[in-house]
Amino acid sequence: MSQSTQFGENATRLAGIILAAGLSRRAAPHNKLLLPGRDGAPVVRCVASTFTAAGLQEVIVVTGHQHEAVADAVSGLSLRTIYTADFESGMGNSLAAGVRAVTQTCDGFLVCPGDLPDMNVAIVRQIAHAFQAHKGTQNIIPMHGGLRGHPVALVADLRPKLEKLSGDQGAKVLLSVPEEIERTLYLSVETNAISADNDLG
């Protein structure tokens, strides 16, 4: 389903990137992406199905650790999975791989880790609408209770820098420079689903 179906004829075209390559060290020996979430489905499938239902232009799931099991968990959904062999190096490598896989025609990137079991379509659409309202010129970071969360919407012209990320450096390091601070909007949301992950303990 195209984003224009959900957001209007002149909608901004957002590509969703779900980061699902990590080692889940804090949840060891479990892979938190594969633990049961809503209705017993694996958490990563909950996030992926939310993204596909939100009407984004395309959705990409970046796999790494236990990539076959993660890919199986999201099978049958309208998305693509890509495998990054250097997933152990950190989130930066996974995000870079996801951005490189996105079609050249998108107007921005909606980035989310795959371990947010309470993520829902309303949140995704709220952030996408905010991005659209600013005509794709503002990065959008959701906030709840003073905490930053996901998904984060990133403007398209960050693409060359995103594609060069590596190690543990994610998009946050790019957004910390003055020019990006000036064009970043912090969007208040009414739920902690943007930051409540599925770690054990």
Summary of the structure (lengths in Angstrom):
residues: 201
radius of gyration: 15.4
end to end distance: 37.9
largest distance: 46.8
contacts: 694
relative contact order: 0.19
helix: 39%
strand: 21%
